[in-house]
Amino acid sequence: MFVLLSNSIPKSGSTLLYESQRVLAEKCYGGTISLREASESSSVFHHDRDDNFFIPLHDPDFIEFLSNYSIGELPLIIKTHDVLNPEILELILKRDDFFMSFAVRDPADIFFSARDNFSKSGEFEEFQHVERGLNVLNGFFFKFTTQ
């Protein structure tokens, strides 16, 4: 099967993209494997949560795990908000069973979504103040475009 890294900036539609990919894989391939299950036999990396969310792509143990991961019968789809690094890029370019997607959304929509989320739930508190929120958003774009 394959490994798909579903990546993007927070509040850019990343959950919608990830869930769409997961449901499509379940319909087309009869399911997906969880990162917990996929990492059970690894000696270097273990994901002990039930979700496949927010994996740091720069973690050396995670990179080693992916480098040695033997593709099974079900796709492994991992959601992250981390910047693509050279080691992961090399894996994607070297192997024909590793892929990455990236959600793209208007920066103003991301900003207003994060602000709305803060006003409703208190999450993304850095967006309570306009200037600070814009600086955080600019920082994400800077990281994602300079790596």
PEPE-V817990 format. One record per residue. N is the residue number from 1. PHI is phi in whole degrees, -180 to 180 (999 if undefined). PSI is psi in radians with two decimals (* if undefined). D_CENTER is the distance of its C-alpha to the mean C-alpha in Angstrom with 2 decimals. Layout:
N:PHI:PSI:D_CENTER, N:PHI:PSI:D_CENTER
This chain:
1:999:-2.28:18.74, 2:-159:2.89:15.36, 3:-114:2.30:11.86, 4:-125:2.11:9.14, 5:-93:1.97:5.73, 6:-95:1.82:4.47, 7:-123:2.66:3.67, 8:176:3.06:6.34, 9:-75:2.47:8.78, 10:-54:2.53:9.47, 11:68:0.38:12.16, 12:-105:0.20:11.63, 13:97:0.28:11.37, 14:-64:-0.68:7.67, 15:-69:-0.71:9.08, 16:-60:-0.81:11.80, 17:-62:-0.87:9.97, 18:-59:-0.86:8.02, 19:-64:-0.66:11.46, 20:-64:-0.76:13.40, 21:-65:-0.72:11.91, 22:-65:-0.82:12.48, 23:-65:-0.73:15.93, 24:-61:-0.76:16.87, 25:-64:-0.69:16.22, 26:-64:-0.72:18.25, 27:-69:-0.72:20.98, 28:-81:-0.62:21.19, 29:-117:0.03:20.83, 30:82:0.22:21.97, 31:145:-3.13:18.85, 32:-136:2.83:15.68, 33:-100:2.47:15.59, 34:-80:2.72:13.84, 35:-64:-0.56:12.33, 36:-60:-0.86:15.42, 37:-65:-0.75:17.72, 38:-64:-0.53:16.30, 39:-95:0.02:16.72, 40:-57:-0.68:20.15, 41:-92:0.03:22.17, 42:-78:2.43:20.41, 43:-90:-0.15:22.67, 44:-115:-0.42:20.15, 45:-140:2.33:16.95, 46:-136:2.24:16.84, 47:-102:1.97:14.27, 48:-100:0.21:16.74, 49:-104:2.85:14.97, 50:-83:-0.19:15.11, 51:-104:3.01:11.56, 52:-113:0.56:8.43, 53:-99:2.62:6.48, 54:59:0.80:5.76, 55:-83:2.22:6.54, 56:-75:2.00:8.30, 57:-67:-0.30:8.42, 58:-89:-0.07:11.99, 59:-66:2.07:13.34, 60:-59:-0.62:16.29, 61:-68:-0.67:16.52, 62:-66:-0.74:13.03, 63:-62:-0.77:13.94, 64:-64:-0.74:17.30, 65:-57:-0.88:16.09, 66:-63:-0.68:14.09, 67:-61:-0.60:17.15, 68:-102:0.05:19.45, 69:-68:2.22:17.57, 70:-94:2.02:20.04, 71:-61:2.28:18.72, 72:-99:-2.77:20.21, 73:-81:-0.33:21.45, 74:-117:2.56:18.34, 75:-68:2.58:14.93, 76:-110:2.02:11.99, 77:-117:2.16:8.78, 78:-121:2.24:5.70, 79:-96:2.35:2.93, 80:-147:2.79:1.77, 81:-121:0.41:4.73, 82:-96:2.74:6.58, 83:-74:2.39:9.17, 84:-63:2.29:9.80, 85:-112:2.92:12.80, 86:-59:-0.62:15.90, 87:-66:-0.76:15.56, 88:-69:-0.73:12.33, 89:-58:-0.74:13.91, 90:-60:-0.74:17.04, 91:-60:-0.80:15.63, 92:-63:-0.71:14.36, 93:-75:-0.54:17.78, 94:-83:-0.61:19.82, 95:-107:2.45:18.77, 96:-89:0.13:19.19, 97:-120:0.29:16.97, 98:-121:2.29:13.62, 99:-138:2.83:11.72, 100:-141:2.42:8.87, 101:-117:2.80:8.68, 102:-144:2.14:8.45, 103:-76:2.38:9.88, 104:-120:2.28:13.10, 105:-146:2.59:15.26, 106:-55:2.25:18.48, 107:-55:-0.61:18.19, 108:-65:-0.68:21.05, 109:-65:-0.69:19.31, 110:-62:-0.81:16.31, 111:-59:-0.88:19.06, 112:-68:-0.58:21.11, 113:-66:-0.76:18.38, 114:-66:-0.71:17.53, 115:-65:-0.74:21.32, 116:-64:-0.73:21.97, 117:-62:-0.72:19.47, 118:-62:-0.82:21.31, 119:-65:-0.48:24.67, 120:-89:-0.64:23.92, 121:-127:-0.21:22.11, 122:87:-0.12:22.35, 123:-74:2.77:18.60, 124:60:0.86:17.67, 125:-61:-0.38:21.21, 126:-65:-0.27:20.96, 127:-92:0.12:21.36, 128:-64:-0.65:24.70, 129:-109:2.28:26.40, 130:-56:-0.90:25.96, 131:-62:-0.77:26.37, 132:-64:-0.73:23.99, 133:-62:-0.74:21.28, 134:-65:-0.66:21.89, 135:-64:-0.72:21.76, 136:-63:-0.81:18.35, 137:-62:-0.77:17.06, 138:-60:-0.67:18.98, 139:-62:-0.72:17.47, 140:-62:-0.84:13.88, 141:-63:-0.66:15.38, 142:-63:-0.82:17.46, 143:-62:-0.74:14.74, 144:-75:-0.37:12.75, 145:-101:-0.17:16.15, 146:-109:-0.04:17.95, 147:-88:*:15.84
